[in-house]
Amino acid sequence: MYVNSYACRSDSAGASEDFRTVRGTGTGRTQILAYHMIQSFAPGEVTPEQAMQIGEELCDRYLKGDYQYVIAVHNDKDHLHCHIIFNNTNLYNGLSFTTEHNQGRKSERAWAELREISDEICAEHGISVIEPIGKGVSHYENEMQKEGKSWKDKLRVRIAEVMLYSRDFKDFLEKCSECGIEYVYKPSNKVKLKFRLSGDGQQKFTRADTLGADFTPERIAEQIAEIQEKLSAANVTPDMLIETPKPVVPKTEPKPTQTVTVQTKPKQSAEPEAITETSETAKRKAAAEQVEKFFAARRARRQAQLDMLNATATKPAEPKPEPSALTPQPTPTESKAPEKKEDPWKAIRGMGRADEIIADLEAGGVMSFSELSGFFFNTPHSDDHTTELADLKKRFTAIDTLIAKMKHRDELEPVYKEYQGKSGWSQSRFKKKNAATIEDYEATVKYIKEHIKRYAVDGKPPTMLDLLEKSNKLKSKWNRLNVEHTAFLTKRETAKKYTRQVRQYINEQQMKREREHSRQRTQAKQKKSYLE
């Protein structure tokens, strides 16, 4: 029903050729050409438009813009489903998806992450997901969750809370320290980010990627950008929403003292243990509310996009101001009959199949004859963002290319440093053996120096995180405009089906009116001549 693509053509022959072109720039170490995913929905739960949007969200979060893909929505079964085929070769560094995402001791780890992301998106849209048969966590972690002692659960809650009050990733790390979360952030390491709850007795650091896909440095930065964008659009600052989390003070263990047991009458007040339990329950409840507000904001953002895309045939009624308690109610003699609203399709109500045509137009988002007439001629439209979208895509693609180059430079740097540490005959021999890597490193560094200047921050070269945040902001703007643009394209295609027919009808009606006016003028002249 719908077909879309990223970084390639959407037809099968064109996509195949575009995939082949990118594979030609890759390492060529794998025989796998592409991967095929199917995302299915329960019967009647989604519309085709929603299925396409959810499928694209899955590709954006899972593939992160690094791989070409084609996505199609099918209705050949009793349930809607998306077919997604993506290239196995990375657009920017030539490495295969298999090498980058599906190696290591954990079998099929990429597909476990895929299911987790898909379930998360479906949950945000209120769509049912299939519960896994296994627990998905270790036996120890599962027991700790049952007892309410899981470090991971506590970390997830507190990290999600801190994200609400952070301006960017750097500010997030600073606030983690203030709120009792220790961290180790080394972007060049394989394990980039680790957390530990200070003062709560947690002994070892927990890797961010084991907390879930939303807790990696990249996803944290993206989520903060989304939160800031929503707050900025609403002209709201985080401190207006909820009280900023207070710094956590490490607990001090009480010194051992001699205990003397004395028989006394029971006091009416609660025991210390009961007070502590109530306090902990309140903390957990408050933290849960913070997380719920965070995810509610994300669901609201996605729902707003869907509402804009799927314009309904009936316009929402304007809210009527409620009369003040002090304002006297008008008497029946003073009341007026409600004004009759003007028919937005009055101009074409008389044409053949008018009701059927109007219903189809409204289903496509065209809500009045005035809006339809805007598509009669090829005039510029305020919702047509073709040029702006192309410019935004060019800008964030350039940044993504630069980020990929910086990652590639870091991968080659150990070999180049070893080369620089040698001298004389030993260096010459090493260079001859690693000539391709050394040349690649020097060319990559040259590219970075030439292109990084335009993104300088206060006269200093930007970090990879600065570039990632800038790219995410551009992509967020692109996504927002693309919703309007997609709705515009739907309207334009719907209007195009009836433009010629409606224009012909309008012209005929205009000619009838002119003939009638001419007839009336002729009659008036004849009457005047007769009277004279």
MOKA-V948791 format. One line per field, one symbol per residue. phi: phi as a letter, one per 40 degrees, with the letter a starting at -180 (. if undefined). psi: psi as a letter, one per 20 degrees, with the letter a starting at -180 (. if undefined). burial: b if it has 9 or more other ideal C-beta (glycine too) atoms within 8 Angstrom, else e. Layout:
BEGIN
phi = ???
psi = ???
burial = ???
END
This chain:
BEGIN
phi = .bbaabgacccccccccccccccccccgcbcccabbbbbbbcdgcbcdcccccccccccccccfgcbcabbbcbbcbcbcabbbbbccbccbbgcccdccbbbhcccfcccccdcccccccccccgbcbccccccgbccccccccccgbccccccdccccccdcbccaccccccccccbgbcabbbccccccabbaccgbgccbcbccccchccbcdcccccccccccccccccfbbdcccaccdcdccdcbccccbcbbcbcbcccccccdcccccccccccccccccccccccccccccccccccccccccccccccccccccccccccdcccbccccccccbdcbccccfdccccccccccgcbaccccccbcbccdbcccbdccccccccccccccccccccccccccddccccccccagcccccccccbdcccccccccccccccbcccbcbfgbdccccdcccccccccccccccccccccccccccccdcbdccccccccccccccccccccccccccccccccc
psi = gqprrpkrqiqgggggghghghhhiahkjqipgrqpqpoqqqpjhqrhghggggghgggghgikjipqqppppqkiaiqqqppppqqipphhiiqqhgghikrahoplhhhghghggghgghhhjkqqqppqgrhirrgghghhghikjphgggggghghghhhjqhahghghghghhjkoqqoonhirgohpqqpoqijjpgqqpphiiirhjjqgghggghgggghgghghjlqqhihgqpppqqpppqppqqprppppporqpqhrqqhhhggghghghghgghhhgghhghhhghhghhhgghhgmprhpqqqpppppqqhipqpqqhhiqqqpppqpoikhhjhirqkgggggggghhjioirhghghijhrmqqqhjokggggggghhghhgghggghghghghhiggghhhghirrchhggghhhhkgggghgghhghggghhiihikqoljqpqrhhghgggghgghggggghhgggghghggghghhhigggghggggghghggghghgghhggggggghgh.
burial = ebebbeebebeeebbebbbeebbeebeeebeeebeebebebeeeebebbbbbbbbbbbbbbbbeeebbbbbbbbeeeeebbbbbbbbbbbbbeebbbbbbbbeeeeeebbebbbbbbbbbbbbbbebeeeeeeeeeeeeebbebbeeeebbbbbbbbbbbbbbbbbebbebbbebbbebbbbbeeeeeeeebbbbbbbbbebeeebbbeebebbbbbebbbbbbbbbbbbbeeeeeebeeeeeebeebeeeeeeeeeeeeeeeeeeeeeeeeeebeeeeeeeebeebbebbebbbebbbebbbebbebbbeeeeeeeeeeeeeeeeeeeeeeeeeeeeeeeeeebeebeebeebeebbbbbbebbbbebebbeebeeeeebebebeeebeebbebbebbbbbbbbbbbbeebbebbebbeebeeeebeebbeebeebbebbbebbebbeebbeebbeeeeebebbbbbbbbbbbbbbbbbbbbbbbbbebbbbbbeebbebbbebbeebeeeeeeeeeeeeeeeeeeeeeee
END
